[in-house]
Amino acid sequence: MTPHNESLSNDTCKLDELLLKLDQAVALLAEAPSFTKLEKLPRVLDTARRVLLQPGGSAALEARSEVIEASGVFAGSDWETPQFLVPTLTTFSLKSADANVVVIEALSELRLLAVAKGDYQHALLSQEQAHHYLTQVMAINLWLLFSAPSEAERETQGRLATITRQLFNHLAKRIGYEHVIDQLIDEIWRILKQRPIQVDAIKQMITQIALCQANPEIDLATSGQGADRLVSSLYGPTQACREDPGVDVYRERLERMDTTALQAEATGCARAMHDTGLVSPYHAVLMRYLLEESDYLLTEAMGLSSTGRDCLLCYRELVHALIRSSVYPATAQAVYGLALLLERGILYQPPVAPAMWRQLNLSLSDWTQARLNLAYGETTTPRARLLEGVLCMLGQPLGVGQGNNPTCQSARALSMWAYNDPDYLLQMVAWAARDDEIIMHFEGQPLSSNESLSGVASELPVDLDPVSLIVVPHLDRIYAEMGRRCLGRAGDPHRWVNPEFHGWWSGRGFCINVDVATGQLANLDAFIRHFYACYHPFYNGNQPLIHPQPAGIAITDSAARFIGWHAITILRASLDPTDIMRLYFYNPNNDSGQDWGNGAIVSTAGNGERFGEASLPFDQFTSRLYIFHFDPLEHGELATVTDEELDNVKQYLYRSWGASRVPDTELQALEGSHSPLNPLLPRV
């Protein structure tokens, strides 16, 4: 027997031995009464972990998935109801340093694989549903198929990182790459329609698609339609770089071009950028080259309209300085941010241009430079990286995301300032990046971010855009301190915190439909009528919303179960293309396209949304609203909402987060109402 065959034989013997132990542990768990199952569960999970580390372990567990689930492994957890699982959340489970979480997630995926292949008839979801879910999971986590564990993964997960990769290799072989790639392409386009600032993860996914296309061992069959536009937007947006020659070669080619050829390059780069919201490193090289050519070609390369062209010509020296300081192959997204900034015309606001000059010459603190280098590496200077972030935030104020952090209030504030008060945002960036301190005022008293206690986030977030990375830790502490200053006051603290934290334009009038002390709904009819009177064009005299307004919603999952409170911004209300009145809002979550259950599916494109907006029909949005602000001097008359409209909103509410928050007598009066759901979660 050769050493190789001997190794395989040993692995097989070890796997057989582990599977015998696993079968015994699963049998003990299945036989255990419910009150002792938790004592038997660790043995099952630990043995399953060891099986997953072995060659062929995933296939063996897939074959046992029905027996494993029947034993009660998923009982009492989110995985118990697979029909409600959310694919995007699997990334956090698979990256977890907790072995039990990783193993449970792996067992769940293998269970769904058995269902998808028709080997397991599941009572809660169909074969088609399981297949669709798995293709989404694989598309979102495609990096597990093509990249080795990073240093961070090895540090936090150890051998668990091996489990996730072996699992996904097994899934890919069983499901087929062709299904994964198509799903991935759809997912990328869906997210790009929201125009997020942070696109590194999307660029990595596009890179993986390009690798799949180039790999002769992967048969994509007829899949991958629509991938060429994504790949070319990064690696070959124009004729002169279509074969991805590298930025140095591209620069040499530009030097040999005449004006006509340069214009073709400029329009090609601009078209690719505005089609996708992604900027190729070649585009950055072109922009730097065109600085010495002509402003006309610069405007062509940014795809500017007459508004943007005029703004560039009025502030020519500033725009040139911004390009020189921020536009490099490693910071190519600065081109898109600058183009949209010019299109917004905000440089015409008197304080903005001087504030941008200050930003160009800003001296960054050691802490700021270290944070930027830690998060983004040292491929370019921290100054260029931060300036890229500033341009993107001012150009895409609705593209700000909170990352995987409970900092929705701070993300909303940054978005609102970039949208409504850009020079104030630039002042915040200057204080945070230069001085390592932000001072805001609450009811006349100064609050220092350095003197405030801890914020909402338990640790400093690093998965943010450059501006948020520097500013959010300060804002988070100040927001939490404002909340602490409201302790002891009757009612919800957002009544006082939101206007002080976000700006003078936040209405001082305040409505809430939840009794803070009990968590029960209160004054619901008046709340709904008042909101319609303030925001619905048919009831407020057709007055458009002048300033974005902070609001609070009750987030629910796809089963309409209450998840928690969340901060959003109300932007406008308008009829959509099908003449349905919709409420358009900004959601600081990284992906606004969510299923909130009971038919409330948040739209991000196709219903009149502008880039970065989310929307719902007015009644569905109102059913998830629990806090809003208004101007008490312009509140209008209470809306003459019909009983039918009022009941429609209440039906949506009672069938979701409000099911456990209404008197039984009123709940019973509603036809088809659901049983009580989750109780009120702790406030954050």
C-alpha positions in Angstrom: 0.0 0.0 0.0 1.4 3.4 -1.0 1.7 6.2 1.6 -1.1 8.1 -0.2 -3.4 5.1 -0.2 -2.5 4.4 3.4 -3.4 8.0 4.3 -6.8 7.7 2.6 -7.4 4.4 4.4 -6.6 6.0 7.8 -8.9 9.0 7.0 -11.7 6.6 6.1 -11.3 4.6 9.3 -11.2 7.8 11.3 -14.4 9.0 9.6 -16.2 5.7 10.2 -15.2 5.8 13.9 -16.4 9.4 14.3 -19.7 8.6 12.5 -20.3 5.7 14.8 -19.9 8.1 17.8 -22.1 10.7 16.1 -24.9 8.2 15.5 -24.7 7.2 19.2 -24.8 10.8 20.3 -27.7 11.6 18.0 -29.7 8.6 19.3 -29.1 9.7 22.9 -30.3 13.2 22.1 -33.4 11.9 20.3 -34.4 9.7 23.3 -33.8 12.4 25.9 -36.8 14.2 27.3 -37.1 17.9 26.4 -35.8 19.2 29.7 -32.5 17.3 29.4 -31.8 17.8 25.7 -29.5 20.7 26.3 -27.2 18.4 28.3 -26.9 16.0 25.4 -26.5 18.6 22.6 -22.8 19.5 23.2 -21.7 15.9 22.5 -23.6 15.9 19.2 -22.2 19.3 18.1 -18.6 18.4 19.1 -18.7 15.1 17.3 -20.3 16.7 14.2 -17.5 19.3 14.2 -14.9 16.6 14.1 -16.8 14.8 11.3 -16.9 18.1 9.2 -13.1 18.3 9.4 -12.7 14.9 7.7 -12.7 14.3 4.0 -16.2 13.1 3.1 -17.6 14.4 6.4 -20.1 16.8 4.8 -21.5 14.1 2.6 -22.0 11.8 5.5 -23.8 14.5 7.5 -26.0 15.3 4.6 -27.1 11.7 4.4 -28.0 11.8 8.1 -29.6 15.2 8.1 -33.2 14.0 8.5 -32.3 11.9 11.6 -30.1 14.7 13.0 -33.0 17.3 12.7 -35.5 14.8 14.2 -33.3 14.4 17.2 -33.9 18.0 18.2 -30.5 19.6 17.3 -32.3 22.8 16.0 -35.0 22.9 18.7 -35.5 26.3 20.3 -33.1 28.1 17.9 -33.6 30.3 14.8 -32.7 27.3 12.7 -35.8 25.4 13.9 -37.9 27.2 11.3 -35.8 27.0 8.1 -38.6 28.7 6.0 -37.8 32.0 7.8 -34.0 31.9 7.6 -32.3 34.9 6.0 -29.4 34.1 3.6 -27.4 37.3 4.3 -27.2 36.4 8.0 -25.2 33.2 7.2 -22.0 35.2 6.7 -22.0 36.1 10.4 -22.6 32.5 11.5 -19.9 31.1 9.2 -17.4 33.7 10.5 -18.2 33.1 14.1 -15.5 32.1 16.6 -18.1 30.0 18.4 -17.7 26.4 17.2 -21.3 25.5 18.0 -22.6 28.4 15.9 -20.5 27.3 12.9 -21.5 23.7 13.3 -25.2 24.4 13.7 -25.1 26.6 10.5 -23.2 23.8 8.6 -25.8 21.2 9.7 -28.6 23.5 8.6 -27.1 24.0 5.2 -26.6 20.2 4.8 -30.2 19.6 5.9 -31.4 22.1 3.2 -29.1 20.4 0.6 -30.8 17.1 1.3 -34.2 18.8 0.9 -33.1 20.5 -2.3 -31.8 17.2 -3.8 -35.1 15.5 -3.0 -33.6 13.1 -0.4 -35.5 14.7 2.5 -39.2 15.6 2.4 -39.3 18.5 4.8 -42.6 19.6 6.5 -41.8 23.3 6.5 -40.3 24.1 3.1 -40.3 22.7 -0.4 -37.5 21.3 -2.5 -37.6 24.5 -4.7 -37.4 26.8 -1.6 -34.4 24.9 -0.2 -32.6 25.1 -3.6 -33.3 28.8 -4.0 -32.1 29.5 -0.4 -28.9 27.6 -0.9 -28.0 29.3 -4.2 -28.4 32.7 -2.4 -26.3 31.5 0.5 -23.5 30.3 -1.8 -23.7 33.5 -3.9 -23.3 35.7 -0.9 -20.5 33.6 0.6 -18.7 32.8 -2.7 -15.4 33.9 -1.2 -15.4 30.6 0.8 -15.0 28.7 -2.4 -12.1 30.6 -3.9 -10.0 32.1 -1.1 -7.8 30.7 1.6 -8.6 31.7 5.2 -7.3 35.2 6.0 -5.0 36.0 8.9 -8.0 37.4 10.7 -10.0 34.2 10.2 -7.1 32.0 11.3 -6.7 34.1 14.4 -10.4 34.1 15.4 -11.6 30.8 14.0 -8.7 28.5 13.8 -9.7 25.1 12.2 -13.3 26.3 12.0 -12.3 28.2 8.8 -11.5 24.8 7.3 -15.0 23.5 8.1 -16.7 26.3 6.2 -14.6 25.9 3.1 -15.0 22.1 3.0 -18.7 22.6 3.5 -19.0 25.1 0.6 -17.0 22.9 -1.8 -19.4 20.1 -1.1 -22.4 22.4 -1.6 -21.0 23.7 -4.9 -20.4 20.2 -6.3 -24.0 19.1 -5.3 -25.8 22.3 -6.3 -23.7 23.3 -9.4 -21.7 26.4 -10.1 -24.1 27.5 -12.8 -26.9 28.1 -10.4 -24.7 29.9 -7.9 -23.2 32.3 -10.5 -26.6 33.4 -11.9 -27.9 34.0 -8.4 -24.7 35.9 -7.5 -25.1 38.2 -10.6 -28.7 39.0 -9.7 -27.7 39.8 -6.1 -24.8 42.1 -7.3 -27.1 44.0 -9.6 -29.8 44.3 -6.9 -27.3 45.8 -4.4 -25.7 48.1 -7.0 -29.1 49.6 -7.8 -28.9 51.0 -4.2 -25.6 52.7 -4.9 -23.8 51.9 -1.6 -20.6 53.7 -0.8 -18.9 50.5 0.4 -18.3 48.4 -2.7 -15.2 46.4 -1.8 -17.3 43.2 -1.1 -19.1 43.6 -4.5 -15.8 44.1 -6.3 -14.5 40.9 -4.7 -17.6 39.0 -5.8 -17.1 40.3 -9.4 -13.5 39.1 -9.2 -14.7 35.6 -8.2 -17.1 35.6 -11.2 -14.2 36.5 -13.5 -12.1 33.7 -12.0 -15.0 31.2 -12.6 -15.2 32.3 -16.2 -11.5 31.8 -16.7 -11.3 28.4 -14.9 -11.6 25.5 -17.4 -12.5 23.1 -14.7 -15.7 25.0 -13.9 -18.6 24.3 -16.3 -20.9 27.3 -16.2 -23.0 25.9 -19.1 -25.4 28.8 -20.2 -25.2 30.7 -16.9 -23.3 33.9 -16.3 -25.5 36.1 -18.5 -25.0 39.7 -17.5 -21.6 39.0 -15.9 -19.6 40.6 -18.7 -20.9 44.1 -17.9 -19.9 43.7 -14.3 -16.4 42.3 -15.1 -15.7 44.8 -17.8 -16.7 47.7 -15.5 -13.7 46.9 -13.3 -11.2 45.2 -15.6 -11.9 46.5 -19.1 -14.3 49.4 -19.3 -12.8 50.7 -22.6 -11.3 49.5 -25.8 -7.8 50.4 -24.7 -7.9 48.2 -21.6 -10.4 45.5 -22.6 -7.8 42.8 -22.0 -6.9 44.1 -18.6 -3.3 45.0 -19.4 -2.4 46.7 -16.1 -2.5 50.4 -15.1 1.2 51.0 -16.2 0.6 49.7 -19.7 -2.7 51.7 -19.9 -0.9 54.9 -19.0 1.6 54.3 -21.8 -1.3 53.8 -24.2 -3.0 57.0 -23.2 0.2 59.0 -23.9 0.1 57.8 -27.6 -3.6 58.7 -28.1 -5.0 61.7 -30.0 -8.0 63.8 -28.8 -10.6 61.6 -30.5 -9.2 58.4 -28.9 -9.0 60.1 -25.5 -12.7 61.2 -25.8 -13.7 57.6 -26.6 -11.8 56.4 -23.5 -13.5 59.1 -21.4 -17.0 58.4 -22.5 -16.4 54.6 -22.2 -15.2 55.0 -18.6 -18.1 57.3 -17.7 -20.7 55.0 -19.2 -19.4 52.0 -17.2 -19.3 54.0 -14.0 -22.8 55.4 -14.2 -24.2 52.0 -15.4 -22.9 50.2 -12.3 -21.8 52.7 -9.7 -18.4 51.0 -9.8 -15.1 52.7 -10.8 -12.3 50.9 -12.5 -8.7 51.6 -11.5 -8.1 52.4 -15.2 -10.7 55.2 -14.8 -8.5 56.7 -12.1 -5.4 56.6 -14.3 -7.4 58.3 -17.1 -8.6 61.0 -14.8 -5.1 61.9 -13.6 -3.9 61.9 -17.2 -6.7 64.2 -18.4 -5.8 66.8 -15.8 -3.1 67.9 -18.1 -5.2 67.7 -21.2 -8.5 69.6 -21.1 -11.4 70.3 -18.7 -13.8 69.2 -21.5 -12.4 65.7 -21.5 -12.5 65.7 -17.7 -16.2 66.4 -17.8 -16.7 63.6 -20.4 -14.8 61.2 -18.2 -17.1 61.9 -15.3 -20.3 61.8 -17.4 -21.4 65.3 -16.2 -24.5 67.1 -17.3 -24.6 70.8 -17.8 -25.0 71.3 -14.1 -21.9 69.4 -13.2 -19.9 71.0 -16.1 -20.8 74.5 -14.9 -19.8 73.5 -11.3 -16.5 72.1 -12.4 -15.7 75.2 -14.4 -16.7 77.6 -11.6 -14.5 75.7 -9.1 -11.8 74.4 -11.5 -8.8 74.8 -9.2 -10.6 73.0 -6.3 -11.8 70.2 -8.5 -8.3 69.7 -10.0 -6.8 69.7 -6.4 -9.4 67.1 -5.3 -8.5 64.8 -8.2 -4.8 65.1 -7.6 -5.2 64.4 -3.9 -7.8 61.6 -3.9 -8.0 59.8 -7.3 -5.6 56.9 -7.4 -6.2 53.3 -8.6 -6.6 52.2 -5.0 -9.2 55.0 -4.4 -11.0 54.9 -7.7 -14.5 55.3 -6.2 -13.5 58.9 -5.5 -14.3 59.6 -9.2 -17.9 58.6 -8.8 -18.3 60.5 -5.5 -16.8 63.7 -7.1 -19.0 63.4 -10.2 -22.2 63.1 -8.1 -21.0 65.9 -5.8 -20.7 68.2 -8.9 -24.1 67.1 -10.1 -25.6 68.1 -6.8 -24.2 71.6 -7.2 -23.4 71.8 -3.5 -20.1 73.7 -4.1 -22.3 76.7 -4.8 -23.3 76.8 -1.1 -20.9 79.5 0.3 -19.3 77.4 3.1 -18.7 74.2 1.1 -15.8 75.2 -1.2 -13.7 76.7 1.7 -14.5 73.6 3.8 -13.3 71.4 1.0 -10.0 73.4 0.8 -9.6 72.8 4.5 -10.2 69.1 4.0 -7.5 69.0 1.4 -5.0 70.4 3.8 -6.2 68.8 6.9 -3.6 67.5 9.3 -4.7 64.0 10.4 -4.1 62.8 13.9 -2.0 59.7 14.6 -5.1 57.9 15.7 -6.9 58.7 12.5 -4.0 57.6 10.3 -3.7 54.3 12.3 -7.4 53.6 12.0 -7.5 54.1 8.2 -4.4 52.0 7.7 -5.8 49.3 9.9 -9.1 49.2 8.0 -7.9 49.7 4.4 -4.2 48.8 4.3 -1.4 51.1 3.1 -1.8 50.9 -0.6 -2.4 54.6 -0.5 -2.1 57.4 2.1 -4.7 57.9 4.9 -5.3 61.4 3.6 -6.3 60.1 0.1 -8.4 57.4 1.6 -10.3 59.8 3.9 -10.8 62.3 1.0 -12.2 59.5 -1.1 -14.7 58.8 1.7 -15.6 62.5 2.0 -16.3 62.8 -1.8 -18.4 59.6 -1.8 -20.4 60.6 1.2 -21.2 64.0 -0.2 -22.0 62.6 -3.6 -23.9 59.6 -2.3 -25.5 60.7 1.0 -28.0 57.8 0.9 -25.2 55.2 0.4 -24.0 55.3 4.0 -24.2 52.0 5.8 -23.8 51.2 9.5 -21.8 48.0 8.9 -22.4 45.1 11.2 -22.9 47.5 14.2 -25.8 48.9 16.2 -24.9 52.5 15.1 -28.0 53.3 13.0 -28.4 56.6 14.7 -24.9 57.8 13.9 -25.1 56.5 10.3 -28.4 58.3 9.9 -26.9 61.5 11.2 -24.0 61.4 8.7 -26.4 60.7 5.9 -28.7 63.5 6.9 -25.8 66.0 7.2 -24.4 65.0 3.8 -27.8 65.3 2.3 -29.0 68.5 3.9 -26.0 70.3 5.5 -22.8 69.3 3.8 -20.6 72.0 5.5 -21.6 70.7 8.9 -20.6 67.2 7.9 -17.2 68.6 6.8 -16.8 70.3 10.2 -17.5 67.0 12.0 -14.9 65.3 9.8 -12.3 68.0 10.6 -12.9 67.8 14.3 -12.8 64.0 14.4 -9.9 63.5 12.1 -7.7 66.3 13.3 -8.6 66.8 16.9 -9.8 63.3 17.9 -12.8 65.0 19.6 -16.2 66.2 18.7 -18.2 68.6 20.8 -21.9 68.9 20.4 -24.5 70.6 22.6 -27.5 69.2 24.3 -30.0 71.7 25.7 -27.2 74.3 25.8 -24.7 72.1 27.6 -21.5 71.0 25.7 -20.9 67.3 25.3 -17.4 66.1 24.4 -17.0 62.7 22.7 -13.8 62.2 24.8 -15.6 62.8 28.1 -18.7 60.7 27.3 -19.0 57.2 28.5 -19.2 54.2 26.2 -21.6 54.4 23.3 -24.2 51.9 21.8 -21.4 49.9 20.1 -19.5 47.6 22.4 -16.3 48.0 20.4 -14.9 50.3 17.8 -16.4 49.3 14.4 -14.0 48.8 11.5 -16.3 47.6 8.7 -17.3 51.2 7.7 -16.6 53.7 4.9 -13.6 56.0 5.7 -15.7 58.9 7.1 -17.9 56.7 9.3 -14.8 54.9 10.4 -13.4 58.1 11.9 -16.5 60.0 13.0 -19.0 57.3 14.1 -17.1 56.3 17.4 -17.4 60.0 18.5 -21.0 60.4 17.5 -21.9 57.1 19.1 -20.6 58.2 22.5 -22.3 61.6 22.2 -25.7 60.0 21.2 -25.5 57.6 24.2 -24.6 60.5 26.5 -27.6 62.5 25.3 -29.8 59.5 26.1 -28.2 59.3 29.6 -29.1 63.0 30.1 -32.7 62.1 29.6 -32.9 59.4 32.3 -35.8 60.0 34.6 -37.9 61.9 32.1 -41.3 60.5 31.3 -41.6 59.2 27.8 -39.2 58.3 25.0 -35.8 60.0 25.1 -35.8 60.4 21.3 -38.3 63.3 21.8 -35.3 65.4 23.1 -32.3 63.6 21.6 -33.2 63.5 17.9 -33.6 67.3 17.3 -30.4 68.0 19.3 -28.4 65.3 17.6 -29.5 65.6 14.0 -30.1 69.3 13.5 -32.5 72.2 13.9 -34.7 71.0 10.9 -35.8 67.9 12.9 -39.3 68.7 14.0 -39.8 69.5 17.7 -43.2 67.9 17.6 -43.1 64.3 18.6 -45.5 61.3 18.2 -45.1 57.8 19.6 -47.6 55.0 19.5 -46.0 52.8 22.2 -46.3 53.3 26.0 -42.6 53.2 27.1 -43.4 51.8 30.5 -45.5 48.8 29.4 -44.5 48.4 25.7 -48.2 48.3 24.8 -49.7 50.3 21.9 -51.2 53.6 22.9 -53.3 56.3 21.1 -53.0 54.3 17.9 -55.8 55.9 15.9 -54.6 59.4 16.7 -51.0 58.5 15.8 -52.0 57.2 12.4 -54.3 60.1 11.6 -51.6 62.6 12.7 -48.9 60.9 10.6 -51.2 61.0 7.5 -51.9 64.7 8.2 -48.2 65.5 8.4 -46.8 63.4 5.6 -49.5 62.1 3.2 -49.8 64.5 0.2 -53.6 63.9 0.0 -54.1 65.0 3.6 -51.4 67.7 4.1 -52.4 70.1 1.3 -50.0 68.4 -1.1 -47.0 70.0 0.7 -43.7 68.2 -0.1 -41.4 67.4 2.7 -38.9 70.2 3.0 -36.2 68.6 5.2 -35.6 64.9 5.8 -37.0 63.8 9.1 -35.8 61.2 11.6 -38.2 58.5 12.5 -38.2 55.1 14.3 -39.6 51.9 13.0 -40.3 48.5 14.5 -38.2 46.1 12.3 -39.8 42.7 11.7 -38.5 39.5 10.0 -40.0 37.7 7.0 -42.5 36.1 9.4 -43.5 39.5 10.6 -42.0 38.8 14.1 -40.6 41.8 16.0 -36.8 42.1 15.8 -36.1 45.5 17.4 -36.3 49.3 17.0 -34.5 51.0 14.1 -33.6 54.5 13.1 -34.5 55.6 9.5 -35.0 58.9 7.7 -38.3 59.9 6.0 -37.4 61.5 2.7 -40.6 62.1 0.7 -44.0 60.7 -0.1 -45.2 60.4 -3.7 -47.3 58.4 -6.2 -45.3 55.6 -7.8 -45.5 54.7 -11.5 -48.6 52.7 -10.8 -50.3 55.5 -8.9 -49.8 53.9 -5.5 -48.9 56.4 -2.7 -45.5 55.3 -1.4 -43.3 56.6 1.5 -39.6 56.9 0.4 -37.1 56.6 3.2 -33.4 56.1 3.9 -32.4 52.9 5.8 -28.8 52.9 7.2 -28.7 49.1 7.0 -26.2 48.0 4.3 -29.0 46.5 2.3 -32.5 48.1 2.3 -34.2 45.4 0.3 -35.9 43.4 3.1 -38.9 41.3 3.6 -40.7 42.5 6.8 -43.4 39.9 6.6 -47.2 39.9 6.0 -46.6 41.3 2.5 -44.5 44.3 3.5 -41.5 43.8 1.1 -39.3 46.9 1.0 -38.5 48.0 -2.5 -35.3 49.6 -3.6 -35.8 49.9 -7.4 -38.7 49.8 -9.9 -41.2 51.8 -7.9 -39.9 55.3 -8.4 -37.0 55.0 -6.0 -34.0 57.3 -6.5 -30.5 55.7 -5.8 -30.3 54.8 -2.1 -34.0 55.1 -1.3 -36.2 52.4 0.0 -39.9 52.5 -0.2 -43.2 50.9 0.9 -46.8 51.7 0.2 -47.9 54.4 2.6 -50.1 52.2 4.7 -47.5 49.4 5.0 -44.9 51.9 6.1 -47.2 53.5 8.6 -47.9 50.0 10.1 -44.2 49.7 11.0 -43.7 53.2 12.3 -43.6 53.9 16.0 -42.0 57.4 16.2 -42.0 60.4 14.0 -41.3 64.1 14.3 -43.2 67.1 13.0 -43.2 70.9 13.2 -45.8 71.8 15.9 -46.5 75.1 14.2 -47.3 73.4 10.9 -49.1 70.3 12.0 -52.2 70.9 9.9 -55.5 69.3 10.7 -55.9 65.7 11.8 -56.4 63.7 8.7 -59.8 62.7 7.7 -58.6 59.2 7.1 -61.4 56.8 6.2 -62.2 53.9 8.5 -61.1 51.6 5.8 -57.7 53.2 5.5 -57.3 53.2 9.2 -58.2 49.6 9.6 -55.9 48.6 6.8 -52.9 50.1 8.6 -54.0 48.5 11.9 -54.4 45.1 10.3 -50.8 45.2 9.0 -49.7 46.3 12.5 -51.6 43.8 14.5 -50.4 41.0 12.2 -46.8 41.9 12.9 -45.0 43.6 15.7 -48.2 44.8 17.4 -49.8 41.4 17.9 -48.6 41.2 21.5 -49.1 44.9 22.3 -52.9 45.4 22.1 -55.7 44.7 24.4 -57.2 41.2 23.9 -60.7 42.6 23.3 -59.5 44.7 20.4 -57.3 42.0 19.0 -60.1 39.5 18.9 -62.2 42.0 17.0 -59.8 41.8 14.1 -60.6 39.1 11.6 -57.8 36.8 10.8 -55.4 38.3 13.4 -52.3 36.2 14.3 -51.5 34.8 17.7 -49.3 37.0 19.9 -45.7 37.2 18.8 -42.5 38.2 20.5 -42.8 40.5 23.5 -41.1 43.9 23.7 -37.3 43.6 23.5 -35.1 45.7 25.7 -34.6 49.2 24.5 -31.1 50.2 23.2 
